[in-house]
């Protein structure tokens, strides 16, 4: 598929992942519109595109029906990344805020259907998977797409909203033929990452010299961290080959303990500190790893995957250059 000249909307396009996707679409020659309310997105992430005139920016709140209806008009593909979200502490402690995603997604999907949008590519999450499957970190567990349920037991309201959005897109495809794909992101890190997410939080606190170095949980939590560039490539691939509302995992199959990631960050930053565990704090599932679709088994294939540990050094260098002046000690979330 050629993206050149394609009319594309990226919701949440000034955010961490959204802005990386905007970069890739502009590079491919797409005609890109961005909508963002800047609740977590940053204008600096897309400033270079604004200066060059390569994107059309709409500042607005997609929870307002007139915004959703207007911004999707004339679009061929909508990449829907906008959401009320945060790190592990936010997902655990802000249930009503995360529930607003149910309304946001519903308004946008209805607007896309009414305006005749060709396809929606939805940023879903590993939080759709049942909590009861993810309790034992000693189990070698790789979540496959069909394991989302039934039975269903999503991760807090954030996970339930993502799961409901996937089901809604499936219903729109079955009832109206509206094309879509859902991409289940697992913990993403990389350049422009926000400090309330684990890896960037680790880097920031190492940079400001936090000692003792606080880690939420017992450190045994298993995560599947994925570099943002790989997520972008997988999202574009899903947009190119999936029409029937299928949901696919995006990421690597690398299982990483939180403690191992902490040691890697400390090693790369040269920060020597005592690690202090806080098992009373929000930790999320203890065992979250995934199976990615392999070529021949899924129309989406898999993104080009970097080693989680191998890409941390790259994130450290970029993060320190861009954020050295503003970082101050703060808590770490997963």
N, C-alpha and C positions, 0 to 999 in steps of 0.2 A: 504494500500500500504506500502511495506517495502522499505525504502530508502537505506538499506544496500547494498553497492557495486554499487549503481547507479552513473553513470558518470554525474556530474552536473556542469554547469557553472553559476556563479553569476557575472553579469556585475555590476560595481560599488560596488564590494564586500568589499572594504575598507571603505565605507561610513557609516554613522550613521545606517540606516536601513539595508543596505547590509551586514554589518559586524555582526549584530544581526542574520540575516538569515543564514550567514555562520556558526555561532556558533551552531545554531539549526541543520543544515544539518550535520555538523561534529559529533555532539552528536548522530545523528541517523545512523551514519555509512556510509554516502554517500562519494563518492570520488569527492572532491570539487576542481574545478579550479576557480580562481578569476582573473578578468581583471579589471584594474583601471588605470586611468591616474593621479590620486592623485591631481586633481584640487580641490576637496573638501574632498575626502577620506583621511584617515590618516593611515600610516603604523602601528602606535601604536595600532590601533583597531584590527589588525589581527596578531600582532607580536607573540603572544603566539602560534598561529597555524603555523607560519613560523618556529619557534624554534622547534616545535614538528614534523615538516614535514607532518602535516595533511592536508595541502592544497598546490596546485600548483599555484603560483602567476605569472601572465603575466602583466607587466607594459606596457601599450600601449594606443593609442587613437583610439577608435572605429570609428571615422570619417575617418580613413584611411582604404580603402576597403580591403587591404591585411591583416590588423589586424583582422577585423571582420571575414573574410573568414577562417583565420588560427585558431583563438581561439575557434570557435564553432565545429571544426572537432572532431568527435568521441564522441560528447556530446549526451546524451539521453534527458536531460531536461535543458533548458536555462531559468534562472530567470533574466529578463532584468530590472535592476534598474538604470543603468547608464543614466544620463541626465544632461544637463546644467540647474541648478536650484538655488533657493535661497529663502529668505523670501519674505514678501509682497513687500518691496521696490524693490527687484530685479525683481520680476515678473512684476511689473508695469513699471519699468524704463529701462529694458534691453531686448527689444523686439527682436532685431536681434540675440542676443546670445541665447535666448530661441528658436528662429526659427531653430537653428542648430539641434535641436532634431528631426525635420522632416527628415533631412538627416541621422542622426545617426540611428534612428529607422528603416528607409527604408533599409539601408545597412545591418543592422544586420538581419532583417527578411528575406531578400533575401539570405543572406549567410546561414541562418538556413535551408531554403528550399532547397538550392542547396546541402548542406552537409547532408541532411536527418535527421536533429534533430527531435526527437520524439515529443517534446512539448515545447512551449514557454509560460512562465508565466510572464505577463507584469505588471509592476508597473505603473498604471494609477493614476488618481487624481480626487478629487472633483472639480477641476478647469474645468472639461469638462461640468459642469452643466451651464445652461443659466444664465447670469447675471440678466436678467429681472425678473426671478423668486425669486431673493434673495435680494430684496430692502427694505423690511419692517420687522424690528426686532421684532415688536409686533405680527406678524403672527406666529402661531405655525406651522412651516413648516418642513416636513421631506421629503427630496429628495429621490425619488425612481428611480431605474435604467432607466426606460423608459422615465423619465423626462429630460434626456440629450438632447432629440430632435428627430425629428424635431418639431418646428423650433429650429435651433442651435444658440447659442450666448455664446460661451465659454469665459473663463476668460483669456484675453490677449493671446499672441502668445504661452505661455506655455500651456494654456488650449487647444488651437486649435491643437497644436502638439500632445498632449495626445489623443484628440478625433480622430484625423486622424490615429494615431497608432492603436487604437481600431478598426477603420473601416478597416484598412489594414489587420489586423489579421483576421477579419471576411471574407474578400475577399480571403485570402490565404486558409482559411478553406473551403469556398464554392467552390473555383476553383480547389484546389489541395489536400484538405483533411488534411492540416497541422494543428495539434491539438494546441490549445492555450486556455488561460484564461486571462482575464484582471481584476486586482484588483484595485478598486478606493480607494486610501488612502485619508483620511481626516487628518487634521493637527495632525502630529505625534510628540510625545515627549518622552523623557526617556534618559537612560544612553547613553553616547557618542553623544548626540544631539549637533547640531552646534549652535553657538551663534547668528547666523542671523535668527534663528527661535524663535518664541514668548516665549515659556515657559522657555527655557534655557537662552534667553536674559533677561527675568525677573529675574531669579535666579542670573545670573551674576551681574546685576546692583544692586540688593539688597545686594549682597555680598560685592561689592565695595563701598556701602553706598551712592548711588546716591540720592540726595535730592535737588530740587524736582525730583520726580520719573516720568519720561516722558512716556506718553502713546499716541500712534498714534491713531487719530480718536476721537470720543466722548465717547469711552468705552462701548457703547451699542452694538457693533458688537457681533453677536452670532457665536460661533465656536463649532465644534465637535472635541475636542481633544482626541486623542487615544494613549494609552500607546504602546510603540514599541513592547513589548512582545506579545501583542494581535494581532498586525499587522502581526508579523512573523507567529503566529499560524494560522491566517486566510489565509495567502498567501500559506502556506503549504497545508492547507485543500483544497483550490481552485485547487492547482496543482494535488491533489489526485483524485478529483471527477469531474472536468470540462474538457471537451475535445473540445467543439464545439464553442470556441471563446467567450462565454458569458462573459459579464462584470458584476461584482458584487461590491457593496459597502462593505468596511471593516471598522469596528469601533464600536462605541457605539451609542445609541440614546440619549445621554446626551447633552442637549443644555446648553452651558456655556457662559455667558457674559464675554467679555474681562476684564471688571472691577472686576468681581467676581474672576477671575483667579489671577488678580493682588493682590487683598486683601488676597487671600489664600497664595500666595508666600510671601508677607510681613509678614503674621502671622507666617508661618513656619520658616522663617529666622530670625524673631525677629527684622526686620528692620522697624523703624518708619520714615515715610517720607510723605511729601505733594505730592499728585498726581496732575500732571500737564497734562491736555489734549491738544492734538494738532490736531484738526479736519482738518487742512489744509494738513496734511501728507497722504501718501497712506494708505488706509484702507481695500481695497478689498470689497467683498460683505458684506452687513450688516446682512444677515440672512443665514448662511450656516449650516444646520443640515441634517441628513440623516436617512433613514430607512435602517436597515440591514436585509438581508434575514434570515428568520426564518426556523428552521428545518422543512421539509415537504413542504415548499414553494420554496426552491431553493436547487439544488444539492450541493451547497457550504456550506449551513448552515451558522453559525455565529461564529466568534472567541470567545474565552473566554474573556469576557469584564470586565475590571477593571473600577471603578469609576475614572473619570478624576481627580477630586479633591483629591480622596483618594490616587492616585498614585503620586501626585506632591511631597509629602514629601519624597518618595523613590528617586525620581529624584534629589531632592535638596541635600540629603546626598551624593549620588554618585558624583554629579557634583562638589560639594565643595571639596571633597577629591581629585578628579582628576585634577581640574583646578585652585585651589587656587593661585598657583604661577604665572599664566600667565594672569589672567583676569585683564582688565583695563576698565575704563568707555567707553561705546560705545552706539550707538543708538539702539533702539528696533524696530523690524519689525514684521509684522503679516502675 
